Amino acid sequence: MGFWAFLEGILLFANSMAILNEDRFLAPRGWTLSELQGRTRNSLKGQIIGLVHACQFMRLPLILLNIIVIIVKLFYG
């Protein structure tokens, strides 16, 4: 596995976090920022919730990175 494949994997993971719908998927399972209080922000669950919301916040850069990866794949295979 090369470095480029590793970066593509990270991009795919960020894409999967960015498309999660908070109302339909996250809220029924208790994975919203509003349900975190005080100390639970430093827990593993709190860190994962923060990662999901960070990916959702960074949707525009993810779109641009996806376009760049698609163009590179088109030209270089």
PDB file of N, CA, C and O in Angstrom:
ATOM      1  N   MET A   1       0.851  -1.172   0.000  1.00  0.00           N
ATOM      2  CA  MET A   1       0.000   0.000   0.000  1.00  0.00           C
ATOM      3  C   MET A   1       0.898   1.236   0.000  1.00  0.00           C
ATOM      4  O   MET A   1       1.766   1.383   0.860  1.00  0.00           O
ATOM      5  N   GLY A   2       0.687   2.094  -0.943  1.00  0.00           N
ATOM      6  CA  GLY A   2       1.490   3.293  -1.041  1.00  0.00           C
ATOM      7  C   GLY A   2       0.899   4.453  -0.263  1.00  0.00           C
ATOM      8  O   GLY A   2      -0.202   4.378   0.283  1.00  0.00           O
ATOM      9  N   PHE A   3       1.664   5.517  -0.232  1.00  0.00           N
ATOM     10  CA  PHE A   3       1.237   6.712   0.493  1.00  0.00           C
ATOM     11  C   PHE A   3      -0.005   7.320  -0.145  1.00  0.00           C
ATOM     12  O   PHE A   3      -0.888   7.805   0.563  1.00  0.00           O
ATOM     13  N   TRP A   4      -0.083   7.300  -1.470  1.00  0.00           N
ATOM     14  CA  TRP A   4      -1.245   7.854  -2.164  1.00  0.00           C
ATOM     15  C   TRP A   4      -2.516   7.070  -1.808  1.00  0.00           C
ATOM     16  O   TRP A   4      -3.571   7.668  -1.599  1.00  0.00           O
ATOM     17  N   ALA A   5      -2.422   5.765  -1.740  1.00  0.00           N
ATOM     18  CA  ALA A   5      -3.582   4.949  -1.367  1.00  0.00           C
ATOM     19  C   ALA A   5      -3.997   5.230   0.077  1.00  0.00           C
ATOM     20  O   ALA A   5      -5.186   5.226   0.396  1.00  0.00           O
ATOM     21  N   PHE A   6      -3.022   5.472   0.942  1.00  0.00           N
ATOM     22  CA  PHE A   6      -3.316   5.820   2.332  1.00  0.00           C
ATOM     23  C   PHE A   6      -4.069   7.146   2.403  1.00  0.00           C
ATOM     24  O   PHE A   6      -5.041   7.266   3.148  1.00  0.00           O
ATOM     25  N   LEU A   7      -3.626   8.143   1.633  1.00  0.00           N
ATOM     26  CA  LEU A   7      -4.313   9.434   1.602  1.00  0.00           C
ATOM     27  C   LEU A   7      -5.731   9.306   1.038  1.00  0.00           C
ATOM     28  O   LEU A   7      -6.656   9.959   1.521  1.00  0.00           O
ATOM     29  N   GLU A   8      -5.897   8.468   0.022  1.00  0.00           N
ATOM     30  CA  GLU A   8      -7.235   8.239  -0.520  1.00  0.00           C
ATOM     31  C   GLU A   8      -8.149   7.591   0.522  1.00  0.00           C
ATOM     32  O   GLU A   8      -9.332   7.923   0.609  1.00  0.00           O
ATOM     33  N   GLY A   9      -7.605   6.684   1.297  1.00  0.00           N
ATOM     34  CA  GLY A   9      -8.380   6.047   2.357  1.00  0.00           C
ATOM     35  C   GLY A   9      -8.828   7.042   3.417  1.00  0.00           C
ATOM     36  O   GLY A   9      -9.964   6.986   3.888  1.00  0.00           O
ATOM     37  N   ILE A  10      -7.939   7.950   3.791  1.00  0.00           N
ATOM     38  CA  ILE A  10      -8.302   8.990   4.755  1.00  0.00           C
ATOM     39  C   ILE A  10      -9.381   9.894   4.178  1.00  0.00           C
ATOM     40  O   ILE A  10     -10.308  10.281   4.888  1.00  0.00           O
ATOM     41  N   LEU A  11      -9.270  10.234   2.897  1.00  0.00           N
ATOM     42  CA  LEU A  11     -10.278  11.067   2.248  1.00  0.00           C
ATOM     43  C   LEU A  11     -11.630  10.359   2.200  1.00  0.00           C
ATOM     44  O   LEU A  11     -12.662  10.985   2.443  1.00  0.00           O
ATOM     45  N   LEU A  12     -11.637   9.082   1.895  1.00  0.00           N
ATOM     46  CA  LEU A  12     -12.886   8.323   1.882  1.00  0.00           C
ATOM     47  C   LEU A  12     -13.511   8.257   3.274  1.00  0.00           C
ATOM     48  O   LEU A  12     -14.730   8.351   3.416  1.00  0.00           O
ATOM     49  N   PHE A  13     -12.674   8.094   4.301  1.00  0.00           N
ATOM     50  CA  PHE A  13     -13.182   8.073   5.669  1.00  0.00           C
ATOM     51  C   PHE A  13     -13.784   9.426   6.045  1.00  0.00           C
ATOM     52  O   PHE A  13     -14.847   9.476   6.664  1.00  0.00           O
ATOM     53  N   ALA A  14     -13.118  10.521   5.680  1.00  0.00           N
ATOM     54  CA  ALA A  14     -13.644  11.862   5.964  1.00  0.00           C
ATOM     55  C   ALA A  14     -14.953  12.092   5.221  1.00  0.00           C
ATOM     56  O   ALA A  14     -15.871  12.716   5.753  1.00  0.00           O
ATOM     57  N   ASN A  15     -15.043  11.589   3.992  1.00  0.00           N
ATOM     58  CA  ASN A  15     -16.302  11.706   3.246  1.00  0.00           C
ATOM     59  C   ASN A  15     -17.433  10.961   3.946  1.00  0.00           C
ATOM     60  O   ASN A  15     -18.560  11.450   4.014  1.00  0.00           O
ATOM     61  N   SER A  16     -17.127   9.787   4.460  1.00  0.00           N
ATOM     62  CA  SER A  16     -18.168   9.005   5.127  1.00  0.00           C
ATOM     63  C   SER A  16     -18.636   9.691   6.403  1.00  0.00           C
ATOM     64  O   SER A  16     -19.813   9.595   6.750  1.00  0.00           O
ATOM     65  N   MET A  17     -17.756  10.371   7.101  1.00  0.00           N
ATOM     66  CA  MET A  17     -18.149  11.109   8.307  1.00  0.00           C
ATOM     67  C   MET A  17     -18.957  12.353   7.951  1.00  0.00           C
ATOM     68  O   MET A  17     -19.860  12.743   8.691  1.00  0.00           O
ATOM     69  N   ALA A  18     -18.631  12.974   6.821  1.00  0.00           N
ATOM     70  CA  ALA A  18     -19.282  14.227   6.442  1.00  0.00           C
ATOM     71  C   ALA A  18     -20.721  14.032   5.987  1.00  0.00           C
ATOM     72  O   ALA A  18     -21.525  14.959   6.083  1.00  0.00           O
ATOM     73  N   ILE A  19     -21.065  12.839   5.490  1.00  0.00           N
ATOM     74  CA  ILE A  19     -22.414  12.658   4.962  1.00  0.00           C
ATOM     75  C   ILE A  19     -23.399  12.139   5.993  1.00  0.00           C
ATOM     76  O   ILE A  19     -24.580  11.980   5.686  1.00  0.00           O
ATOM     77  N   LEU A  20     -22.935  11.868   7.227  1.00  0.00           N
ATOM     78  CA  LEU A  20     -23.855  11.383   8.248  1.00  0.00           C
ATOM     79  C   LEU A  20     -24.852  12.476   8.610  1.00  0.00           C
ATOM     80  O   LEU A  20     -24.460  13.604   8.908  1.00  0.00           O
ATOM     81  N   ASN A  21     -26.130  12.147   8.585  1.00  0.00           N
ATOM     82  CA  ASN A  21     -27.183  13.089   8.908  1.00  0.00           C
ATOM     83  C   ASN A  21     -27.408  13.094  10.418  1.00  0.00           C
ATOM     84  O   ASN A  21     -27.652  12.049  11.022  1.00  0.00           O
ATOM     85  N   GLU A  22     -27.323  14.278  11.020  1.00  0.00           N
ATOM     86  CA  GLU A  22     -27.438  14.360  12.473  1.00  0.00           C
ATOM     87  C   GLU A  22     -28.843  14.017  12.952  1.00  0.00           C
ATOM     88  O   GLU A  22     -28.995  13.338  13.967  1.00  0.00           O
ATOM     89  N   ASP A  23     -29.865  14.469  12.247  1.00  0.00           N
ATOM     90  CA  ASP A  23     -31.238  14.224  12.697  1.00  0.00           C
ATOM     91  C   ASP A  23     -31.658  12.770  12.531  1.00  0.00           C
ATOM     92  O   ASP A  23     -32.306  12.204  13.412  1.00  0.00           O
ATOM     93  N   ARG A  24     -31.294  12.170  11.419  1.00  0.00           N
ATOM     94  CA  ARG A  24     -31.751  10.800  11.142  1.00  0.00           C
ATOM     95  C   ARG A  24     -30.855   9.719  11.719  1.00  0.00           C
ATOM     96  O   ARG A  24     -31.341   8.665  12.129  1.00  0.00           O
ATOM     97  N   PHE A  25     -29.570   9.961  11.754  1.00  0.00           N
ATOM     98  CA  PHE A  25     -28.643   8.897  12.142  1.00  0.00           C
ATOM     99  C   PHE A  25     -28.008   9.120  13.513  1.00  0.00           C
ATOM    100  O   PHE A  25     -27.979   8.204  14.335  1.00  0.00           O
ATOM    101  N   LEU A  26     -27.505  10.317  13.765  1.00  0.00           N
ATOM    102  CA  LEU A  26     -26.734  10.545  14.975  1.00  0.00           C
ATOM    103  C   LEU A  26     -27.598  10.786  16.214  1.00  0.00           C
ATOM    104  O   LEU A  26     -27.306  10.245  17.280  1.00  0.00           O
ATOM    105  N   ALA A  27     -28.645  11.579  16.091  1.00  0.00           N
ATOM    106  CA  ALA A  27     -29.471  11.927  17.260  1.00  0.00           C
ATOM    107  C   ALA A  27     -30.150  10.720  17.906  1.00  0.00           C
ATOM    108  O   ALA A  27     -30.136  10.627  19.133  1.00  0.00           O
ATOM    109  N   PRO A  28     -30.740   9.795  17.155  1.00  0.00           N
ATOM    110  CA  PRO A  28     -31.365   8.643  17.820  1.00  0.00           C
ATOM    111  C   PRO A  28     -30.371   7.772  18.587  1.00  0.00           C
ATOM    112  O   PRO A  28     -30.769   7.031  19.486  1.00  0.00           O
ATOM    113  N   ARG A  29     -29.111   7.850  18.252  1.00  0.00           N
ATOM    114  CA  ARG A  29     -28.102   7.035  18.923  1.00  0.00           C
ATOM    115  C   ARG A  29     -27.372   7.799  20.028  1.00  0.00           C
ATOM    116  O   ARG A  29     -26.506   7.243  20.703  1.00  0.00           O
ATOM    117  N   GLY A  30     -27.729   9.088  20.213  1.00  0.00           N
ATOM    118  CA  GLY A  30     -27.099   9.891  21.255  1.00  0.00           C
ATOM    119  C   GLY A  30     -25.722  10.407  20.897  1.00  0.00           C
ATOM    120  O   GLY A  30     -24.876  10.568  21.777  1.00  0.00           O
ATOM    121  N   TRP A  31     -25.482  10.669  19.627  1.00  0.00           N
ATOM    122  CA  TRP A  31     -24.163  11.101  19.163  1.00  0.00           C
ATOM    123  C   TRP A  31     -24.180  12.554  18.677  1.00  0.00           C
ATOM    124  O   TRP A  31     -23.606  12.855  17.630  1.00  0.00           O
ATOM    125  N   THR A  32     -24.826  13.454  19.416  1.00  0.00           N
ATOM    126  CA  THR A  32     -24.852  14.860  19.043  1.00  0.00           C
ATOM    127  C   THR A  32     -24.013  15.666  20.029  1.00  0.00           C
ATOM    128  O   THR A  32     -23.766  15.225  21.151  1.00  0.00           O
ATOM    129  N   LEU A  33     -23.577  16.848  19.602  1.00  0.00           N
ATOM    130  CA  LEU A  33     -22.776  17.706  20.471  1.00  0.00           C
ATOM    131  C   LEU A  33     -23.589  18.205  21.655  1.00  0.00           C
ATOM    132  O   LEU A  33     -23.040  18.429  22.734  1.00  0.00           O
ATOM    133  N   SER A  34     -24.879  18.379  21.467  1.00  0.00           N
ATOM    134  CA  SER A  34     -25.708  18.890  22.555  1.00  0.00           C
ATOM    135  C   SER A  34     -25.841  17.896  23.709  1.00  0.00           C
ATOM    136  O   SER A  34     -26.142  18.295  24.834  1.00  0.00           O
ATOM    137  N   GLU A  35     -25.622  16.628  23.447  1.00  0.00           N
ATOM    138  CA  GLU A  35     -25.739  15.617  24.496  1.00  0.00           C
ATOM    139  C   GLU A  35     -24.452  15.432  25.291  1.00  0.00           C
ATOM    140  O   GLU A  35     -24.444  14.743  26.311  1.00  0.00           O
ATOM    141  N   LEU A  36     -23.377  16.039  24.834  1.00  0.00           N
ATOM    142  CA  LEU A  36     -22.112  15.955  25.581  1.00  0.00           C
ATOM    143  C   LEU A  36     -22.103  17.011  26.672  1.00  0.00           C
ATOM    144  O   LEU A  36     -22.531  18.146  26.461  1.00  0.00           O
ATOM    145  N   GLN A  37     -21.613  16.628  27.831  1.00  0.00           N
ATOM    146  CA  GLN A  37     -21.525  17.568  28.939  1.00  0.00           C
ATOM    147  C   GLN A  37     -20.174  17.423  29.614  1.00  0.00           C
ATOM    148  O   GLN A  37     -19.713  16.309  29.864  1.00  0.00           O
ATOM    149  N   GLY A  38     -19.545  18.540  29.905  1.00  0.00           N
ATOM    150  CA  GLY A  38     -18.332  18.598  30.710  1.00  0.00           C
ATOM    151  C   GLY A  38     -17.266  17.570  30.404  1.00  0.00           C
ATOM    152  O   GLY A  38     -16.574  17.668  29.390  1.00  0.00           O
ATOM    153  N   ARG A  39     -17.129  16.590  31.272  1.00  0.00           N
ATOM    154  CA  ARG A  39     -16.051  15.611  31.171  1.00  0.00           C
ATOM    155  C   ARG A  39     -16.201  14.662  29.992  1.00  0.00           C
ATOM    156  O   ARG A  39     -15.205  14.129  29.502  1.00  0.00           O
ATOM    157  N   THR A  40     -17.399  14.446  29.539  1.00  0.00           N
ATOM    158  CA  THR A  40     -17.582  13.461  28.468  1.00  0.00           C
ATOM    159  C   THR A  40     -16.993  13.932  27.141  1.00  0.00           C
ATOM    160  O   THR A  40     -16.866  13.138  26.210  1.00  0.00           O
ATOM    161  N   ARG A  41     -16.635  15.200  27.043  1.00  0.00           N
ATOM    162  CA  ARG A  41     -16.001  15.678  25.807  1.00  0.00           C
ATOM    163  C   ARG A  41     -14.617  15.075  25.619  1.00  0.00           C
ATOM    164  O   ARG A  41     -14.133  14.969  24.493  1.00  0.00           O
ATOM    165  N   ASN A  42     -13.991  14.687  26.696  1.00  0.00           N
ATOM    166  CA  ASN A  42     -12.646  14.105  26.603  1.00  0.00           C
ATOM    167  C   ASN A  42     -12.680  12.589  26.479  1.00  0.00           C
ATOM    168  O   ASN A  42     -11.634  11.958  26.331  1.00  0.00           O
ATOM    169  N   SER A  43     -13.855  12.004  26.537  1.00  0.00           N
ATOM    170  CA  SER A  43     -13.961  10.553  26.400  1.00  0.00           C
ATOM    171  C   SER A  43     -13.809  10.160  24.930  1.00  0.00           C
ATOM    172  O   SER A  43     -13.777  11.017  24.047  1.00  0.00           O
ATOM    173  N   LEU A  44     -13.717   8.866  24.686  1.00  0.00           N
ATOM    174  CA  LEU A  44     -13.597   8.376  23.311  1.00  0.00           C
ATOM    175  C   LEU A  44     -14.828   8.755  22.493  1.00  0.00           C
ATOM    176  O   LEU A  44     -14.713   9.183  21.345  1.00  0.00           O
ATOM    177  N   LYS A  45     -16.011   8.592  23.098  1.00  0.00           N
ATOM    178  CA  LYS A  45     -17.249   8.959  22.403  1.00  0.00           C
ATOM    179  C   LYS A  45     -17.262  10.452  22.070  1.00  0.00           C
ATOM    180  O   LYS A  45     -17.678  10.841  20.979  1.00  0.00           O
ATOM    181  N   GLY A  46     -16.810  11.281  23.002  1.00  0.00           N
ATOM    182  CA  GLY A  46     -16.755  12.717  22.761  1.00  0.00           C
ATOM    183  C   GLY A  46     -15.787  13.082  21.655  1.00  0.00           C
ATOM    184  O   GLY A  46     -16.059  13.986  20.865  1.00  0.00           O
ATOM    185  N   GLN A  47     -14.660  12.392  21.589  1.00  0.00           N
ATOM    186  CA  GLN A  47     -13.680  12.643  20.536  1.00  0.00           C
ATOM    187  C   GLN A  47     -14.226  12.239  19.168  1.00  0.00           C
ATOM    188  O   GLN A  47     -14.000  12.932  18.175  1.00  0.00           O
ATOM    189  N   ILE A  48     -14.939  11.123  19.119  1.00  0.00           N
ATOM    190  CA  ILE A  48     -15.525  10.669  17.857  1.00  0.00           C
ATOM    191  C   ILE A  48     -16.603  11.635  17.393  1.00  0.00           C
ATOM    192  O   ILE A  48     -16.683  11.957  16.207  1.00  0.00           O
ATOM    193  N   ILE A  49     -17.441  12.105  18.329  1.00  0.00           N
ATOM    194  CA  ILE A  49     -18.477  13.077  17.977  1.00  0.00           C
ATOM    195  C   ILE A  49     -17.832  14.357  17.453  1.00  0.00           C
ATOM    196  O   ILE A  49     -18.319  14.940  16.484  1.00  0.00           O
ATOM    197  N   GLY A  50     -16.756  14.796  18.076  1.00  0.00           N
ATOM    198  CA  GLY A  50     -16.033  15.975  17.601  1.00  0.00           C
ATOM    199  C   GLY A  50     -15.464  15.770  16.208  1.00  0.00           C
ATOM    200  O   GLY A  50     -15.497  16.685  15.384  1.00  0.00           O
ATOM    201  N   LEU A  51     -14.941  14.578  15.935  1.00  0.00           N
ATOM    202  CA  LEU A  51     -14.415  14.270  14.601  1.00  0.00           C
ATOM    203  C   LEU A  51     -15.516  14.299  13.549  1.00  0.00           C
ATOM    204  O   LEU A  51     -15.318  14.826  12.455  1.00  0.00           O
ATOM    205  N   VAL A  52     -16.672  13.735  13.875  1.00  0.00           N
ATOM    206  CA  VAL A  52     -17.803  13.736  12.934  1.00  0.00           C
ATOM    207  C   VAL A  52     -18.231  15.160  12.629  1.00  0.00           C
ATOM    208  O   VAL A  52     -18.464  15.499  11.469  1.00  0.00           O
ATOM    209  N   HIS A  53     -18.337  15.991  13.640  1.00  0.00           N
ATOM    210  CA  HIS A  53     -18.768  17.371  13.409  1.00  0.00           C
ATOM    211  C   HIS A  53     -17.696  18.197  12.699  1.00  0.00           C
ATOM    212  O   HIS A  53     -18.025  19.099  11.929  1.00  0.00           O
ATOM    213  N   ALA A  54     -16.435  17.905  12.944  1.00  0.00           N
ATOM    214  CA  ALA A  54     -15.367  18.595  12.221  1.00  0.00           C
ATOM    215  C   ALA A  54     -15.410  18.246  10.735  1.00  0.00           C
ATOM    216  O   ALA A  54     -15.224  19.117   9.885  1.00  0.00           O
ATOM    217  N   CYS A  55     -15.656  16.975  10.422  1.00  0.00           N
ATOM    218  CA  CYS A  55     -15.765  16.560   9.020  1.00  0.00           C
ATOM    219  C   CYS A  55     -16.974  17.202   8.356  1.00  0.00           C
ATOM    220  O   CYS A  55     -16.908  17.582   7.187  1.00  0.00           O
ATOM    221  N   GLN A  56     -18.081  17.327   9.091  1.00  0.00           N
ATOM    222  CA  GLN A  56     -19.264  17.958   8.533  1.00  0.00           C
ATOM    223  C   GLN A  56     -19.038  19.445   8.307  1.00  0.00           C
ATOM    224  O   GLN A  56     -19.555  20.016   7.347  1.00  0.00           O
ATOM    225  N   PHE A  57     -18.270  20.069   9.182  1.00  0.00           N
ATOM    226  CA  PHE A  57     -17.964  21.497   9.049  1.00  0.00           C
ATOM    227  C   PHE A  57     -17.060  21.763   7.852  1.00  0.00           C
ATOM    228  O   PHE A  57     -17.161  22.818   7.225  1.00  0.00           O
ATOM    229  N   MET A  58     -16.180  20.825   7.528  1.00  0.00           N
ATOM    230  CA  MET A  58     -15.197  21.003   6.461  1.00  0.00           C
ATOM    231  C   MET A  58     -15.661  20.393   5.139  1.00  0.00           C
ATOM    232  O   MET A  58     -14.852  19.821   4.408  1.00  0.00           O
ATOM    233  N   ARG A  59     -16.924  20.506   4.829  1.00  0.00           N
ATOM    234  CA  ARG A  59     -17.442  19.895   3.592  1.00  0.00           C
ATOM    235  C   ARG A  59     -16.877  20.538   2.332  1.00  0.00           C
ATOM    236  O   ARG A  59     -16.556  19.829   1.379  1.00  0.00           O
ATOM    237  N   LEU A  60     -16.749  21.852   2.304  1.00  0.00           N
ATOM    238  CA  LEU A  60     -16.236  22.518   1.101  1.00  0.00           C
ATOM    239  C   LEU A  60     -14.796  22.098   0.796  1.00  0.00           C
ATOM    240  O   LEU A  60     -14.509  21.770  -0.355  1.00  0.00           O
ATOM    241  N   PRO A  61     -13.879  22.092   1.768  1.00  0.00           N
ATOM    242  CA  PRO A  61     -12.542  21.578   1.453  1.00  0.00           C
ATOM    243  C   PRO A  61     -12.555  20.111   1.030  1.00  0.00           C
ATOM    244  O   PRO A  61     -11.747  19.703   0.196  1.00  0.00           O
ATOM    245  N   LEU A  62     -13.463  19.313   1.595  1.00  0.00           N
ATOM    246  CA  LEU A  62     -13.565  17.911   1.166  1.00  0.00           C
ATOM    247  C   LEU A  62     -13.995  17.811  -0.290  1.00  0.00           C
ATOM    248  O   LEU A  62     -13.495  16.965  -1.031  1.00  0.00           O
ATOM    249  N   ILE A  63     -14.908  18.659  -0.694  1.00  0.00           N
ATOM    250  CA  ILE A  63     -15.349  18.664  -2.095  1.00  0.00           C
ATOM    251  C   ILE A  63     -14.176  19.003  -3.008  1.00  0.00           C
ATOM    252  O   ILE A  63     -13.981  18.367  -4.044  1.00  0.00           O
ATOM    253  N   LEU A  64     -13.397  20.011  -2.616  1.00  0.00           N
ATOM    254  CA  LEU A  64     -12.245  20.403  -3.426  1.00  0.00           C
ATOM    255  C   LEU A  64     -11.200  19.291  -3.480  1.00  0.00           C
ATOM    256  O   LEU A  64     -10.636  19.024  -4.542  1.00  0.00           O
ATOM    257  N   LEU A  65     -10.938  18.642  -2.349  1.00  0.00           N
ATOM    258  CA  LEU A  65      -9.991  17.527  -2.348  1.00  0.00           C
ATOM    259  C   LEU A  65     -10.482  16.369  -3.208  1.00  0.00           C
ATOM    260  O   LEU A  65      -9.687  15.725  -3.893  1.00  0.00           O
ATOM    261  N   ASN A  66     -11.776  16.103  -3.177  1.00  0.00           N
ATOM    262  CA  ASN A  66     -12.331  15.049  -4.025  1.00  0.00           C
ATOM    263  C   ASN A  66     -12.148  15.372  -5.500  1.00  0.00           C
ATOM    264  O   ASN A  66     -11.820  14.491  -6.295  1.00  0.00           O
ATOM    265  N   ILE A  67     -12.356  16.617  -5.864  1.00  0.00           N
ATOM    266  CA  ILE A  67     -12.166  17.023  -7.263  1.00  0.00           C
ATOM    267  C   ILE A  67     -10.709  16.848  -7.670  1.00  0.00           C
ATOM    268  O   ILE A  67     -10.427  16.365  -8.767  1.00  0.00           O
ATOM    269  N   ILE A  68      -9.785  17.234  -6.803  1.00  0.00           N
ATOM    270  CA  ILE A  68      -8.364  17.082  -7.098  1.00  0.00           C
ATOM    271  C   ILE A  68      -8.001  15.615  -7.270  1.00  0.00           C
ATOM    272  O   ILE A  68      -7.279  15.257  -8.200  1.00  0.00           O
ATOM    273  N   VAL A  69      -8.497  14.766  -6.378  1.00  0.00           N
ATOM    274  CA  VAL A  69      -8.194  13.331  -6.463  1.00  0.00           C
ATOM    275  C   VAL A  69      -8.776  12.737  -7.748  1.00  0.00           C
ATOM    276  O   VAL A  69      -8.127  11.916  -8.396  1.00  0.00           O
ATOM    277  N   ILE A  70      -9.974  13.137  -8.116  1.00  0.00           N
ATOM    278  CA  ILE A  70     -10.596  12.631  -9.337  1.00  0.00           C
ATOM    279  C   ILE A  70      -9.776  13.036 -10.565  1.00  0.00           C
ATOM    280  O   ILE A  70      -9.549  12.220 -11.458  1.00  0.00           O
ATOM    281  N   ILE A  71      -9.340  14.281 -10.609  1.00  0.00           N
ATOM    282  CA  ILE A  71      -8.542  14.758 -11.736  1.00  0.00           C
ATOM    283  C   ILE A  71      -7.206  14.005 -11.814  1.00  0.00           C
ATOM    284  O   ILE A  71      -6.783  13.602 -12.898  1.00  0.00           O
ATOM    285  N   VAL A  72      -6.554  13.819 -10.678  1.00  0.00           N
ATOM    286  CA  VAL A  72      -5.275  13.088 -10.653  1.00  0.00           C
ATOM    287  C   VAL A  72      -5.485  11.658 -11.123  1.00  0.00           C
ATOM    288  O   VAL A  72      -4.687  11.135 -11.900  1.00  0.00           O
ATOM    289  N   LYS A  73      -6.563  11.018 -10.652  1.00  0.00           N
ATOM    290  CA  LYS A  73      -6.848   9.644 -11.064  1.00  0.00           C
ATOM    291  C   LYS A  73      -7.156   9.558 -12.554  1.00  0.00           C
ATOM    292  O   LYS A  73      -6.786   8.580 -13.204  1.00  0.00           O
ATOM    293  N   LEU A  74      -7.824  10.562 -13.100  1.00  0.00           N
ATOM    294  CA  LEU A  74      -8.119  10.568 -14.538  1.00  0.00           C
ATOM    295  C   LEU A  74      -6.853  10.651 -15.376  1.00  0.00           C
ATOM    296  O   LEU A  74      -6.752   9.995 -16.413  1.00  0.00           O
ATOM    297  N   PHE A  75      -5.884  11.453 -14.938  1.00  0.00           N
ATOM    298  CA  PHE A  75      -4.685  11.651 -15.728  1.00  0.00           C
ATOM    299  C   PHE A  75      -3.600  10.606 -15.469  1.00  0.00           C
ATOM    300  O   PHE A  75      -2.864  10.238 -16.385  1.00  0.00           O
ATOM    301  N   TYR A  76      -3.497  10.132 -14.237  1.00  0.00           N
ATOM    302  CA  TYR A  76      -2.404   9.233 -13.890  1.00  0.00           C
ATOM    303  C   TYR A  76      -2.830   7.808 -13.560  1.00  0.00           C
ATOM    304  O   TYR A  76      -1.990   6.944 -13.311  1.00  0.00           O
ATOM    305  N   GLY A  77      -4.120   7.571 -13.558  1.00  0.00           N
ATOM    306  CA  GLY A  77      -4.592   6.207 -13.361  1.00  0.00           C
ATOM    307  C   GLY A  77      -4.582   5.817 -11.978  1.00  0.00           C
ATOM    308  O   GLY A  77      -4.955   4.690 -11.651  1.00  0.00           O
TER     309      GLY A  77
END
